[in-house]
């Protein structure tokens, strides 16, 4: 590309700078979005939830009831 004068060091530097800025802005925007509720971890794979997943979901619910203050639950959708 450089031999054909289609690209040079300045363009590379500018491209890297603008790409990095776009990625960081996308991360910032995504981090502001509410996270999906934890229950979706269990509900979007199987048509009928297997017993082992049902138990895991119940364990998570009990855990969050007991220790929810240790997690940033306000960042999740209801």
Beta strands, then each sheet from edge to edge (+ up, - down):
end
